[in-house]
Amino acid sequence: MAAEQRAHALTHFALLLRLQYRAKSAYRADLALELVSALLRQGTWLAFMLVLLRRTPAVEGWDTWKMIFLYGLATAPLGLNVLLFDGVWKLAELIRRGELDALLLRPVDPVLHLYTRSVSLHGIGDLAIGVLAMSLAAQHLPLPFGLWTPLLLAVCVVSGSVIYASVNLASASLGFWFRELHNIPFLVQQFTDLARFPLTLYPRVLTVIFFFPLPFAFVTYLPTVLLTEGGSAWVLLTAPTAALVIHILARLVFRLGLRRYESAGN
């Protein structure tokens, strides 16, 4: 029964995403601008890092290509996240207007429905630049896992997108307690940007934060170290485990927030 319910929920999730994609792709000029802007933004980041690292060949023992690999592994999940889960930032507006009822009354998991309230196709550009960065770096790095590396990277990218989505869900759910959350998306974005650099650069307190409550290290720093320096592949399972745990906690925050929700009728 539970398996059927999960399959049913995922089917609805895929259908709602498909409808959003069709609606977005109908405006081809806007779609082209989104893709070009994403490629320019992330391409500029990549070019900046290449120029910077050529002048500073190593940062805390990390050479140029290892840094580029880390950058790609941090960027690709962000692209996948906005392609699948970007609607979460509509939550604050729905709460403020008392319009969350529409999601709660439908026979669909409200969290999955919330995720599909909006999609940002510029994520294609972010995902492409992330994969390109990892591909370029892989040609200059020793990869102890050989042919298993692409599969392990795919697990990390998918897990990373779920982690980013879960952190966003928990952050957006603060709108149940605080009506204005203009600075929260900006703050989360700053931490995702910091995850593109080795954790050894940061104070211990910040390093701990990247393991919990913002477990970005499980899909950026740790996989980069293991995939380029070697180690037990089982450690990479911490990425999907962290994604599952943080998603459960984010749903808990959302459920707790629902207890404070006042619909338009109230």
C-alpha atoms as an extended CHARMM CRD file, in Angstrom:
* protein
*
       266  EXT
         1         1  MET       CA              0.0000000000        0.0000000000        0.0000000000  PROA      1               0.0000000000
         2         2  ALA       CA              2.7340000000        2.4270000000        0.9570000000  PROA      2               0.0000000000
         3         3  ALA       CA              4.6490000000        1.5570000000       -2.2220000000  PROA      3               0.0000000000
         4         4  GLU       CA              1.5380000000        2.2570000000       -4.3120000000  PROA      4               0.0000000000
         5         5  GLN       CA              1.0370000000        5.6070000000       -2.6170000000  PROA      5               0.0000000000
         6         6  ARG       CA              4.6640000000        6.6110000000       -3.2740000000  PROA      6               0.0000000000
         7         7  ALA       CA              4.3630000000        5.5480000000       -6.9160000000  PROA      7               0.0000000000
         8         8  HSD       CA              1.1120000000        7.5140000000       -7.2040000000  PROA      8               0.0000000000
         9         9  ALA       CA              2.7400000000       10.6010000000       -5.6690000000  PROA      9               0.0000000000
        10        10  LEU       CA              5.7640000000       10.4000000000       -7.9780000000  PROA      10              0.0000000000
        11        11  THR       CA              3.4650000000       10.0150000000      -10.9900000000  PROA      11              0.0000000000
        12        12  HSD       CA              1.6400000000       13.2060000000      -10.0330000000  PROA      12              0.0000000000
        13        13  PHE       CA              4.9510000000       14.9390000000       -9.4150000000  PROA      13              0.0000000000
        14        14  ALA       CA              6.1980000000       14.0210000000      -12.8990000000  PROA      14              0.0000000000
        15        15  LEU       CA              2.8950000000       15.1010000000      -14.4800000000  PROA      15              0.0000000000
        16        16  LEU       CA              2.9160000000       18.4810000000      -12.7360000000  PROA      16              0.0000000000
        17        17  LEU       CA              6.5340000000       19.0580000000      -13.7640000000  PROA      17              0.0000000000
        18        18  ARG       CA              5.6950000000       18.1820000000      -17.3490000000  PROA      18              0.0000000000
        19        19  LEU       CA              2.8760000000       20.7430000000      -17.3610000000  PROA      19              0.0000000000
        20        20  GLN       CA              5.1980000000       23.4100000000      -15.9720000000  PROA      20              0.0000000000
        21        21  TYR       CA              7.8540000000       22.6240000000      -18.5770000000  PROA      21              0.0000000000
        22        22  ARG       CA              5.3200000000       22.8380000000      -21.3920000000  PROA      22              0.0000000000
        23        23  ALA       CA              4.0660000000       26.1780000000      -20.1120000000  PROA      23              0.0000000000
        24        24  LYS       CA              7.6000000000       27.5760000000      -19.8100000000  PROA      24              0.0000000000
        25        25  SER       CA              8.7620000000       26.3010000000      -23.1960000000  PROA      25              0.0000000000
        26        26  ALA       CA              5.8000000000       27.9990000000      -24.8970000000  PROA      26              0.0000000000
        27        27  TYR       CA              7.6410000000       31.3180000000      -24.5060000000  PROA      27              0.0000000000
        28        28  ARG       CA             10.7440000000       30.4980000000      -26.4990000000  PROA      28              0.0000000000
        29        29  ALA       CA             12.3450000000       33.9250000000      -26.3020000000  PROA      29              0.0000000000
        30        30  ASP       CA             12.1080000000       33.9160000000      -22.4910000000  PROA      30              0.0000000000
        31        31  LEU       CA             13.4440000000       30.3700000000      -22.4090000000  PROA      31              0.0000000000
        32        32  ALA       CA             16.4140000000       31.3340000000      -24.5720000000  PROA      32              0.0000000000
        33        33  LEU       CA             17.1750000000       34.3280000000      -22.3300000000  PROA      33              0.0000000000
        34        34  GLU       CA             17.0190000000       32.1390000000      -19.2140000000  PROA      34              0.0000000000
        35        35  LEU       CA             19.4250000000       29.6190000000      -20.6740000000  PROA      35              0.0000000000
        36        36  VAL       CA             21.8380000000       32.2520000000      -21.9710000000  PROA      36              0.0000000000
        37        37  SER       CA             21.8170000000       34.1240000000      -18.6570000000  PROA      37              0.0000000000
        38        38  ALA       CA             22.5170000000       30.9010000000      -16.7290000000  PROA      38              0.0000000000
        39        39  LEU       CA             25.3600000000       29.9520000000      -19.0630000000  PROA      39              0.0000000000
        40        40  LEU       CA             26.8400000000       33.4420000000      -18.7800000000  PROA      40              0.0000000000
        41        41  ARG       CA             26.5010000000       33.5430000000      -15.0020000000  PROA      41              0.0000000000
        42        42  GLN       CA             28.0020000000       30.1410000000      -14.3020000000  PROA      42              0.0000000000
        43        43  GLY       CA             30.4550000000       30.4480000000      -17.1960000000  PROA      43              0.0000000000
        44        44  THR       CA             31.7200000000       33.6970000000      -15.6780000000  PROA      44              0.0000000000
        45        45  TRP       CA             32.1270000000       31.9280000000      -12.3180000000  PROA      45              0.0000000000
        46        46  LEU       CA             34.0740000000       29.1400000000      -14.0000000000  PROA      46              0.0000000000
        47        47  ALA       CA             36.2780000000       31.5600000000      -15.9530000000  PROA      47              0.0000000000
        48        48  PHE       CA             36.9250000000       33.5950000000      -12.7970000000  PROA      48              0.0000000000
        49        49  MET       CA             38.0530000000       30.4920000000      -10.9360000000  PROA      49              0.0000000000
        50        50  LEU       CA             40.3140000000       29.3870000000      -13.7920000000  PROA      50              0.0000000000
        51        51  VAL       CA             41.9980000000       32.8050000000      -13.9150000000  PROA      51              0.0000000000
        52        52  LEU       CA             42.2850000000       33.0340000000      -10.1300000000  PROA      52              0.0000000000
        53        53  LEU       CA             43.6710000000       29.5260000000       -9.7260000000  PROA      53              0.0000000000
        54        54  ARG       CA             46.2320000000       29.9980000000      -12.4740000000  PROA      54              0.0000000000
        55        55  ARG       CA             47.6930000000       32.8110000000      -10.3950000000  PROA      55              0.0000000000
        56        56  THR       CA             47.3120000000       30.7960000000       -7.1880000000  PROA      56              0.0000000000
        57        57  PRO       CA             48.0460000000       27.2070000000       -8.2730000000  PROA      57              0.0000000000
        58        58  ALA       CA             47.0110000000       25.6500000000       -4.9630000000  PROA      58              0.0000000000
        59        59  VAL       CA             44.5610000000       26.5850000000       -2.2140000000  PROA      59              0.0000000000
        60        60  GLU       CA             45.0180000000       24.6610000000        1.0400000000  PROA      60              0.0000000000
        61        61  GLY       CA             46.6570000000       21.8800000000       -0.9900000000  PROA      61              0.0000000000
        62        62  TRP       CA             43.9090000000       21.8190000000       -3.6300000000  PROA      62              0.0000000000
        63        63  ASP       CA             45.2390000000       22.3610000000       -7.1380000000  PROA      63              0.0000000000
        64        64  THR       CA             43.3850000000       24.0780000000       -9.9840000000  PROA      64              0.0000000000
        65        65  TRP       CA             41.5800000000       21.0490000000      -11.4200000000  PROA      65              0.0000000000
        66        66  LYS       CA             40.5360000000       19.6910000000       -8.0630000000  PROA      66              0.0000000000
        67        67  MET       CA             38.9720000000       23.0620000000       -7.2770000000  PROA      67              0.0000000000
        68        68  ILE       CA             37.2000000000       23.0570000000      -10.6450000000  PROA      68              0.0000000000
        69        69  PHE       CA             35.9130000000       19.5430000000       -9.9290000000  PROA      69              0.0000000000
        70        70  LEU       CA             34.5320000000       20.7530000000       -6.5870000000  PROA      70              0.0000000000
        71        71  TYR       CA             32.9400000000       23.7490000000       -8.2980000000  PROA      71              0.0000000000
        72        72  GLY       CA             31.2110000000       21.4910000000      -10.8360000000  PROA      72              0.0000000000
        73        73  LEU       CA             30.0030000000       19.0970000000       -8.1640000000  PROA      73              0.0000000000
        74        74  ALA       CA             28.4910000000       22.0100000000       -6.2270000000  PROA      74              0.0000000000
        75        75  THR       CA             26.9060000000       23.6450000000       -9.2950000000  PROA      75              0.0000000000
        76        76  ALA       CA             25.2890000000       20.6630000000      -11.0380000000  PROA      76              0.0000000000
        77        77  PRO       CA             22.9430000000       19.8360000000       -8.0940000000  PROA      77              0.0000000000
        78        78  LEU       CA             21.8620000000       23.4830000000       -7.9500000000  PROA      78              0.0000000000
        79        79  GLY       CA             20.8420000000       23.2930000000      -11.6010000000  PROA      79              0.0000000000
        80        80  LEU       CA             18.8960000000       20.0780000000      -11.0600000000  PROA      80              0.0000000000
        81        81  ASN       CA             17.3070000000       21.5710000000       -7.9480000000  PROA      81              0.0000000000
        82        82  VAL       CA             15.7850000000       24.5650000000       -9.7290000000  PROA      82              0.0000000000
        83        83  LEU       CA             14.6080000000       22.2990000000      -12.5410000000  PROA      83              0.0000000000
        84        84  LEU       CA             12.6860000000       20.0560000000      -10.1310000000  PROA      84              0.0000000000
        85        85  PHE       CA             12.0020000000       21.8810000000       -6.8780000000  PROA      85              0.0000000000
        86        86  ASP       CA             12.0800000000       25.6440000000       -7.4480000000  PROA      86              0.0000000000
        87        87  GLY       CA              8.4190000000       26.1740000000       -6.5580000000  PROA      87              0.0000000000
        88        88  VAL       CA              9.2540000000       25.9510000000       -2.8540000000  PROA      88              0.0000000000
        89        89  TRP       CA              9.9010000000       29.7020000000       -2.7280000000  PROA      89              0.0000000000
        90        90  LYS       CA              6.2140000000       30.2860000000       -3.5550000000  PROA      90              0.0000000000
        91        91  LEU       CA              5.3450000000       29.0470000000       -0.0630000000  PROA      91              0.0000000000
        92        92  ALA       CA              5.8210000000       32.3930000000        1.7090000000  PROA      92              0.0000000000
        93        93  GLU       CA              3.4810000000       34.1130000000       -0.7490000000  PROA      93              0.0000000000
        94        94  LEU       CA              0.8540000000       31.3590000000       -0.4090000000  PROA      94              0.0000000000
        95        95  ILE       CA              0.9960000000       31.6480000000        3.3920000000  PROA      95              0.0000000000
        96        96  ARG       CA              0.7910000000       35.4380000000        3.3640000000  PROA      96              0.0000000000
        97        97  ARG       CA             -2.2500000000       35.4130000000        1.0670000000  PROA      97              0.0000000000
        98        98  GLY       CA             -3.9160000000       32.4960000000        2.8190000000  PROA      98              0.0000000000
        99        99  GLU       CA             -3.9320000000       30.5380000000       -0.4520000000  PROA      99              0.0000000000
       100       100  LEU       CA             -2.1950000000       27.3850000000        0.7220000000  PROA      100             0.0000000000
       101       101  ASP       CA             -5.6150000000       25.7330000000        0.9940000000  PROA      101             0.0000000000
       102       102  ALA       CA             -5.5260000000       24.9410000000       -2.7230000000  PROA      102             0.0000000000
       103       103  LEU       CA             -2.5710000000       22.6230000000       -2.1850000000  PROA      103             0.0000000000
       104       104  LEU       CA             -3.8630000000       21.1060000000        1.0340000000  PROA      104             0.0000000000
       105       105  LEU       CA             -7.2670000000       20.1720000000       -0.3830000000  PROA      105             0.0000000000
       106       106  ARG       CA             -5.9790000000       18.3520000000       -3.4500000000  PROA      106             0.0000000000
       107       107  PRO       CA             -5.3080000000       14.5790000000       -3.3800000000  PROA      107             0.0000000000
       108       108  VAL       CA             -1.5970000000       15.1500000000       -3.9430000000  PROA      108             0.0000000000
       109       109  ASP       CA              1.2730000000       15.3500000000       -1.4670000000  PROA      109             0.0000000000
       110       110  PRO       CA              1.3250000000       19.1100000000       -0.6940000000  PROA      110             0.0000000000
       111       111  VAL       CA              5.1350000000       19.1990000000       -0.5400000000  PROA      111             0.0000000000
       112       112  LEU       CA              5.5160000000       17.6280000000       -3.9880000000  PROA      112             0.0000000000
       113       113  HSD       CA              2.8200000000       19.9310000000       -5.3220000000  PROA      113             0.0000000000
       114       114  LEU       CA              4.5880000000       22.9180000000       -3.7860000000  PROA      114             0.0000000000
       115       115  TYR       CA              7.8620000000       21.9190000000       -5.4470000000  PROA      115             0.0000000000
       116       116  THR       CA              6.1610000000       22.0580000000       -8.8540000000  PROA      116             0.0000000000
       117       117  ARG       CA              4.4440000000       25.4220000000       -8.3720000000  PROA      117             0.0000000000
       118       118  SER       CA              7.2590000000       26.8750000000      -10.4430000000  PROA      118             0.0000000000
       119       119  VAL       CA             10.2580000000       25.6920000000      -12.4380000000  PROA      119             0.0000000000
       120       120  SER       CA             13.2880000000       27.6350000000      -13.6150000000  PROA      120             0.0000000000
       121       121  LEU       CA             14.6230000000       26.3180000000      -16.8740000000  PROA      121             0.0000000000
       122       122  HSD       CA             17.8400000000       28.2680000000      -16.4200000000  PROA      122             0.0000000000
       123       123  GLY       CA             18.7440000000       25.2360000000      -14.3310000000  PROA      123             0.0000000000
       124       124  ILE       CA             19.6040000000       23.5190000000      -17.6090000000  PROA      124             0.0000000000
       125       125  GLY       CA             22.4620000000       25.9740000000      -18.0320000000  PROA      125             0.0000000000
       126       126  ASP       CA             23.6160000000       25.5390000000      -14.4320000000  PROA      126             0.0000000000
       127       127  LEU       CA             23.5170000000       21.7530000000      -14.7800000000  PROA      127             0.0000000000
       128       128  ALA       CA             25.3840000000       21.8890000000      -18.1000000000  PROA      128             0.0000000000
       129       129  ILE       CA             28.1590000000       24.1070000000      -16.7140000000  PROA      129             0.0000000000
       130       130  GLY       CA             28.5000000000       21.8780000000      -13.6580000000  PROA      130             0.0000000000
       131       131  VAL       CA             28.8420000000       18.7390000000      -15.7820000000  PROA      131             0.0000000000
       132       132  LEU       CA             31.2730000000       20.5300000000      -18.1150000000  PROA      132             0.0000000000
       133       133  ALA       CA             33.4540000000       21.6260000000      -15.1950000000  PROA      133             0.0000000000
       134       134  MET       CA             33.6000000000       18.0900000000      -13.7960000000  PROA      134             0.0000000000
       135       135  SER       CA             34.3420000000       16.6360000000      -17.2380000000  PROA      135             0.0000000000
       136       136  LEU       CA             37.2040000000       19.0660000000      -17.8520000000  PROA      136             0.0000000000
       137       137  ALA       CA             38.6720000000       18.4890000000      -14.4070000000  PROA      137             0.0000000000
       138       138  ALA       CA             38.3670000000       14.6940000000      -14.6850000000  PROA      138             0.0000000000
       139       139  GLN       CA             40.8210000000       14.7100000000      -17.5990000000  PROA      139             0.0000000000
       140       140  HSD       CA             43.5240000000       16.1310000000      -15.3180000000  PROA      140             0.0000000000
       141       141  LEU       CA             42.8400000000       14.2420000000      -12.0970000000  PROA      141             0.0000000000
       142       142  PRO       CA             43.5120000000       10.7080000000      -10.8970000000  PROA      142             0.0000000000
       143       143  LEU       CA             40.1420000000        9.0280000000      -10.4210000000  PROA      143             0.0000000000
       144       144  PRO       CA             40.6360000000        5.8890000000       -8.2950000000  PROA      144             0.0000000000
       145       145  PHE       CA             37.1110000000        4.5850000000       -8.9450000000  PROA      145             0.0000000000
       146       146  GLY       CA             37.6000000000        4.5450000000      -12.7190000000  PROA      146             0.0000000000
       147       147  LEU       CA             34.4430000000        3.6450000000      -14.6620000000  PROA      147             0.0000000000
       148       148  TRP       CA             32.3750000000        3.8100000000      -11.4860000000  PROA      148             0.0000000000
       149       149  THR       CA             33.0250000000        7.5400000000      -11.1850000000  PROA      149             0.0000000000
       150       150  PRO       CA             30.1120000000        8.7440000000      -13.4310000000  PROA      150             0.0000000000
       151       151  LEU       CA             27.6140000000        6.6060000000      -11.4950000000  PROA      151             0.0000000000
       152       152  LEU       CA             28.9210000000        7.8390000000       -8.1400000000  PROA      152             0.0000000000
       153       153  LEU       CA             28.7820000000       11.4250000000       -9.3930000000  PROA      153             0.0000000000
       154       154  ALA       CA             25.1790000000       10.9430000000      -10.5300000000  PROA      154             0.0000000000
       155       155  VAL       CA             24.2560000000        9.7250000000       -7.0330000000  PROA      155             0.0000000000
       156       156  CYS       CA             25.9370000000       12.7970000000       -5.5220000000  PROA      156             0.0000000000
       157       157  VAL       CA             24.2350000000       15.2150000000       -7.9420000000  PROA      157             0.0000000000
       158       158  VAL       CA             20.7530000000       13.7780000000       -7.3150000000  PROA      158             0.0000000000
       159       159  SER       CA             21.3770000000       13.6640000000       -3.5510000000  PROA      159             0.0000000000
       160       160  GLY       CA             22.6660000000       17.2310000000       -3.6570000000  PROA      160             0.0000000000
       161       161  SER       CA             19.5560000000       18.4860000000       -5.4360000000  PROA      161             0.0000000000
       162       162  VAL       CA             17.3760000000       16.8530000000       -2.7520000000  PROA      162             0.0000000000
       163       163  ILE       CA             19.5010000000       18.4140000000       -0.0030000000  PROA      163             0.0000000000
       164       164  TYR       CA             19.2520000000       21.8760000000       -1.5660000000  PROA      164             0.0000000000
       165       165  ALA       CA             15.4850000000       21.4260000000       -1.9950000000  PROA      165             0.0000000000
       166       166  SER       CA             15.0740000000       20.2630000000        1.6070000000  PROA      166             0.0000000000
       167       167  VAL       CA             17.0670000000       23.1870000000        3.0010000000  PROA      167             0.0000000000
       168       168  ASN       CA             14.9460000000       25.5340000000        0.8830000000  PROA      168             0.0000000000
       169       169  LEU       CA             11.7430000000       23.8680000000        2.1030000000  PROA      169             0.0000000000
       170       170  ALA       CA             12.7490000000       24.2400000000        5.7490000000  PROA      170             0.0000000000
       171       171  SER       CA             13.8080000000       27.8570000000        5.1320000000  PROA      171             0.0000000000
       172       172  ALA       CA             10.6020000000       28.7340000000        3.2930000000  PROA      172             0.0000000000
       173       173  SER       CA              8.5390000000       27.0400000000        6.0240000000  PROA      173             0.0000000000
       174       174  LEU       CA              9.7510000000       29.7050000000        8.4410000000  PROA      174             0.0000000000
       175       175  GLY       CA              7.0910000000       31.8190000000        6.7470000000  PROA      175             0.0000000000
       176       176  PHE       CA              4.5410000000       30.1160000000        8.9790000000  PROA      176             0.0000000000
       177       177  TRP       CA              6.1650000000       31.9410000000       11.9010000000  PROA      177             0.0000000000
       178       178  PHE       CA              7.6000000000       35.0310000000       10.1760000000  PROA      178             0.0000000000
       179       179  ARG       CA              5.5450000000       36.7320000000        7.4770000000  PROA      179             0.0000000000
       180       180  GLU       CA              8.4510000000       38.3760000000        5.6500000000  PROA      180             0.0000000000
       181       181  LEU       CA             11.3870000000       36.2160000000        4.5100000000  PROA      181             0.0000000000
       182       182  HSD       CA             13.1080000000       38.4440000000        1.9770000000  PROA      182             0.0000000000
       183       183  ASN       CA             16.6050000000       37.7600000000        3.3480000000  PROA      183             0.0000000000
       184       184  ILE       CA             16.3170000000       33.9870000000        3.7850000000  PROA      184             0.0000000000
       185       185  PRO       CA             16.7960000000       33.0160000000        0.0840000000  PROA      185             0.0000000000
       186       186  PHE       CA             19.7750000000       35.3680000000       -0.0890000000  PROA      186             0.0000000000
       187       187  LEU       CA             21.3100000000       33.8210000000        3.0360000000  PROA      187             0.0000000000
       188       188  VAL       CA             20.8330000000       30.2810000000        1.7280000000  PROA      188             0.0000000000
       189       189  GLN       CA             22.3980000000       31.3060000000       -1.5920000000  PROA      189             0.0000000000
       190       190  GLN       CA             25.4590000000       32.6210000000        0.2130000000  PROA      190             0.0000000000
       191       191  PHE       CA             25.9980000000       29.2800000000        1.9150000000  PROA      191             0.0000000000
       192       192  THR       CA             25.5880000000       27.3740000000       -1.3620000000  PROA      192             0.0000000000
       193       193  ASP       CA             28.2380000000       29.6270000000       -2.8960000000  PROA      193             0.0000000000
       194       194  LEU       CA             30.5920000000       28.9620000000        0.0320000000  PROA      194             0.0000000000
       195       195  ALA       CA             30.1580000000       25.2070000000       -0.5520000000  PROA      195             0.0000000000
       196       196  ARG       CA             32.0820000000       25.6280000000       -3.8240000000  PROA      196             0.0000000000
       197       197  PHE       CA             35.3520000000       25.9480000000       -1.9100000000  PROA      197             0.0000000000
       198       198  PRO       CA             37.2580000000       23.5270000000        0.3700000000  PROA      198             0.0000000000
       199       199  LEU       CA             35.9480000000       23.4200000000        3.9240000000  PROA      199             0.0000000000
       200       200  THR       CA             39.5020000000       23.6810000000        5.2290000000  PROA      200             0.0000000000
       201       201  LEU       CA             39.3840000000       27.3790000000        4.2970000000  PROA      201             0.0000000000
       202       202  TYR       CA             36.6970000000       28.1170000000        6.8790000000  PROA      202             0.0000000000
       203       203  PRO       CA             36.5710000000       28.3200000000       10.6830000000  PROA      203             0.0000000000
       204       204  ARG       CA             35.5620000000       25.1500000000       12.5080000000  PROA      204             0.0000000000
       205       205  VAL       CA             32.1090000000       26.5190000000       13.3760000000  PROA      205             0.0000000000
       206       206  LEU       CA             31.3060000000       27.1160000000        9.7060000000  PROA      206             0.0000000000
       207       207  THR       CA             32.6630000000       23.6860000000        8.7930000000  PROA      207             0.0000000000
       208       208  VAL       CA             30.3040000000       22.0670000000       11.3140000000  PROA      208             0.0000000000
       209       209  ILE       CA             27.3520000000       23.9760000000        9.8070000000  PROA      209             0.0000000000
       210       210  PHE       CA             28.1490000000       22.4550000000        6.4080000000  PROA      210             0.0000000000
       211       211  PHE       CA             27.5690000000       19.0200000000        7.9300000000  PROA      211             0.0000000000
       212       212  PHE       CA             24.4800000000       20.0290000000        9.9100000000  PROA      212             0.0000000000
       213       213  PRO       CA             22.0660000000       21.7990000000        9.5830000000  PROA      213             0.0000000000
       214       214  LEU       CA             23.2400000000       22.6290000000        6.0200000000  PROA      214             0.0000000000
       215       215  PRO       CA             24.7650000000       19.2900000000        4.9290000000  PROA      215             0.0000000000
       216       216  PHE       CA             26.2210000000       20.5230000000        1.6470000000  PROA      216             0.0000000000
       217       217  ALA       CA             29.5770000000       18.9530000000        2.5100000000  PROA      217             0.0000000000
       218       218  PHE       CA             28.1400000000       15.4650000000        1.9040000000  PROA      218             0.0000000000
       219       219  VAL       CA             27.6580000000       16.2290000000       -1.8010000000  PROA      219             0.0000000000
       220       220  THR       CA             30.5460000000       18.6000000000       -2.4960000000  PROA      220             0.0000000000
       221       221  TYR       CA             33.6010000000       18.4110000000       -0.2610000000  PROA      221             0.0000000000
       222       222  LEU       CA             33.5230000000       14.7360000000        0.8360000000  PROA      222             0.0000000000
       223       223  PRO       CA             32.7950000000       13.2650000000       -2.6310000000  PROA      223             0.0000000000
       224       224  THR       CA             35.5090000000       15.4090000000       -4.2090000000  PROA      224             0.0000000000
       225       225  VAL       CA             38.0750000000       14.1940000000       -1.6790000000  PROA      225             0.0000000000
       226       226  LEU       CA             37.0680000000       10.5470000000       -2.0870000000  PROA      226             0.0000000000
       227       227  LEU       CA             36.7220000000       10.5530000000       -5.8720000000  PROA      227             0.0000000000
       228       228  THR       CA             40.0940000000       12.2180000000       -6.4200000000  PROA      228             0.0000000000
       229       229  GLU       CA             42.1570000000       10.8150000000       -3.5470000000  PROA      229             0.0000000000
       230       230  GLY       CA             40.5690000000        7.4200000000       -3.0240000000  PROA      230             0.0000000000
       231       231  GLY       CA             38.9030000000        5.7800000000       -0.0640000000  PROA      231             0.0000000000
       232       232  SER       CA             35.9360000000        3.5760000000        0.7060000000  PROA      232             0.0000000000
       233       233  ALA       CA             33.0810000000        3.9700000000       -1.7800000000  PROA      233             0.0000000000
       234       234  TRP       CA             30.7070000000        3.2550000000        1.0860000000  PROA      234             0.0000000000
       235       235  VAL       CA             31.4570000000        6.7170000000        2.4590000000  PROA      235             0.0000000000
       236       236  LEU       CA             29.7240000000        8.1420000000       -0.6100000000  PROA      236             0.0000000000
       237       237  LEU       CA             26.4970000000        6.5960000000        0.6580000000  PROA      237             0.0000000000
       238       238  THR       CA             26.4790000000        9.3730000000        3.2390000000  PROA      238             0.0000000000
       239       239  ALA       CA             25.2350000000       11.6620000000        0.4390000000  PROA      239             0.0000000000
       240       240  PRO       CA             21.8570000000        9.9230000000       -0.1420000000  PROA      240             0.0000000000
       241       241  THR       CA             21.6070000000        9.2210000000        3.6070000000  PROA      241             0.0000000000
       242       242  ALA       CA             22.0780000000       12.9050000000        4.4050000000  PROA      242             0.0000000000
       243       243  ALA       CA             19.5420000000       13.7850000000        1.6860000000  PROA      243             0.0000000000
       244       244  LEU       CA             16.9550000000       11.4350000000        3.2150000000  PROA      244             0.0000000000
       245       245  VAL       CA             17.5080000000       12.6870000000        6.7690000000  PROA      245             0.0000000000
       246       246  ILE       CA             17.4150000000       16.3880000000        5.9000000000  PROA      246             0.0000000000
       247       247  HSD       CA             14.3230000000       15.8800000000        3.7230000000  PROA      247             0.0000000000
       248       248  ILE       CA             12.4860000000       14.1690000000        6.5980000000  PROA      248             0.0000000000
       249       249  LEU       CA             13.4670000000       17.0070000000        8.9360000000  PROA      249             0.0000000000
       250       250  ALA       CA             12.3710000000       19.6300000000        6.3840000000  PROA      250             0.0000000000
       251       251  ARG       CA              8.9810000000       17.9310000000        6.0420000000  PROA      251             0.0000000000
       252       252  LEU       CA              8.7020000000       17.9410000000        9.8360000000  PROA      252             0.0000000000
       253       253  VAL       CA              9.3010000000       21.7090000000        9.9240000000  PROA      253             0.0000000000
       254       254  PHE       CA              6.6610000000       22.1060000000        7.2010000000  PROA      254             0.0000000000
       255       255  ARG       CA              4.1500000000       19.9710000000        9.1390000000  PROA      255             0.0000000000
       256       256  LEU       CA              4.7870000000       21.9230000000       12.3420000000  PROA      256             0.0000000000
       257       257  GLY       CA              4.2840000000       25.1560000000       10.4380000000  PROA      257             0.0000000000
       258       258  LEU       CA              0.9400000000       23.9640000000        9.0890000000  PROA      258             0.0000000000
       259       259  ARG       CA             -0.3930000000       23.9750000000       12.6510000000  PROA      259             0.0000000000
       260       260  ARG       CA              0.0300000000       27.7670000000       12.6620000000  PROA      260             0.0000000000
       261       261  TYR       CA             -1.4460000000       28.3070000000        9.2050000000  PROA      261             0.0000000000
       262       262  GLU       CA             -4.5680000000       30.4400000000        8.9600000000  PROA      262             0.0000000000
       263       263  SER       CA             -6.4420000000       30.0820000000        5.6820000000  PROA      263             0.0000000000
       264       264  ALA       CA             -8.2000000000       32.8960000000        3.8630000000  PROA      264             0.0000000000
       265       265  GLY       CA            -11.4730000000       31.8190000000        5.4610000000  PROA      265             0.0000000000
       266       266  ASN       CA            -10.0610000000       32.6280000000        8.9050000000  PROA      266             0.0000000000
